[in-house]
Amino acid sequence: MLKDFKAFIIRGNVVDLAVGIIIGIAFGAIVASFVNDIIMPPIGLGLGQIDFSNLMIVLKEGSIAGPYASLVAAREAGATVIAYGTFINAIINFLIIAAVVFFFVVRPIARLHARQKAAEPVTPATKDCPFCATAIPIKATRCPNCTSELSS
């Protein structure tokens, strides 16, 4: 049983998956920083100096009464809030990651597959019956339409 587990762990797919997850987590942190530190400040400035990370709806006041200057202050006071600004940041993070994956991974791989598929010779699946001129399978020895015997 231990030998099987060791063989499973050492297999290439498991190692590739682990590396992919680690790189994905690091890439997610880079994108989160990009969104929070580079993209959102100009958007907030353009919309009247709004800081999306502090947008919230207070459902219940905390031990210290509001209004709260930031989401951190509201949470420290024990207020119950809906932090929709953080949700907006998460949506923008997702859209940027999805765009990068689509344009830099999915499209190039699809183009590569299309080139490989175009380079492969296409073998016909049918042939024409010489007696009735209908399409029949390549391996047919008798035409299903006119029942003529076919030479190979």
N, C-alpha and C positions, 0 to 999 in steps of 0.2 A: 504494500500500500504506500509506503514512504517512497519507494522507487517510482511508482506511478505519479505521485505528487511532484517529485523532483523533475520528472520528464515533462509534466504539464507546465511547470514554472519556467523551465529552460526553453520551451518552444518559442520560436521566433514571433508568433502572433501575440503572445502574452507580453513579451518584452516590448514589442512595437506599440501595443496598446498602452502600456505604462508610460513609455516615453511620450506618446501623443497626449496623454492626460496631463502629464507634468508641463509640457510645452503649452497646452491649452490653458492651464491655470495661469502660467506666467503671461501668456498673451492676453488673457482676460484682465489681469492687473494692469497691463500697459494700456489697454483700451479704456479701462475705467479711469485711469489717470488722465488719458487724453481727453475723454469726455468731460470729466469734472474740472480739470485744470486749464484746458485750452479751448474746448468747444463751448461749454456752457457760460463762461464769463462774458464773451462777446454777445451771445444770444440774450443773456440777462440784461446786459447794458443796452442793447438795442430795444428791449422791451420795457425800458424804464428802470433799470438797475434792480431787476428781480433776481434773487438768489434762489434757484430752483430747489436746492438742497434744504432750504428752510421753509418751503411751502407746506402748510399743514392745516388741517381742520381740527380744532380742539373739541373733543367729544365730552370730556369731563375734566374740570379743573383739578390740579394737583394740590398738594399741601400748601404751596405758595400760589396765590391767585395770579392769573394772567393779566394782561396780555404778555406773551412770552416773546422774547427777542429772537430766539432761534429754536430749532428742533431740539438741540442738546439741552437748552434751558428748560424746555417743556418736559422733557423726559427726566431731567434731574429733579424737577418739582413733583414728579409722579403723575403728570397729566396723561390722560388717555387721548392719543391723537391719531389721525389718519395722515400719514406722511406722503401725500401724493406727489410732492416734489422729488422725493427719492425714487418714487415709481417712474416718474418722467425720465430721470437720469438713467434708470435701469432699461427703459425702453430704448433710449438713444444708444446706450451701450450695446444692446442686442442688435439694433439695426446696423451699427458700424461693424460689429463682428460678423453679422450675416453678409454684409456687402463685401467685406474683405475675403471671407471664405468663398463667396460666389465668384468674385472677379479674379482671385488669385489661386483658387484651388479647383473649383467645379468647372468653370469655363475652360481653363487650359487642359484639364483631363478630358473633357468632352471633345475638344478639338483634336487631341491626341488620338482618342478612340475613333473619331471620324476619319482621320488620316489613315489609321491602320485598317479600318474597315474598307475604305476606298481602295487601298492597295491590295486587298485580298481578291483573288480571282472569283468571279461569280459563276457558279455552276447552275445551269438551268434545272428546274425541277420538273419541267414537262417537255414533251416533244409533240410534233403534229403527226397524226395518223396519215400515212400516204394515200389511203383509200377514201376517207371521209373528211380529212383536213380539220379534225377537232383536236383540241389539246388533251393529251393523255399523260399519265405519269411516265417518267423516264424508264423505269424498270418493267413497264407493262410488256407482256408478250402477246396479248390479244387486246384489240380495241374494245372498250366496253360499250361503244356506241354502235359500230357496224359489225362487230364480232369477227373482224378479219384478223388472221394470224399475222403477227409482225415479225420481221426478221430483226435480229439484234443490231 
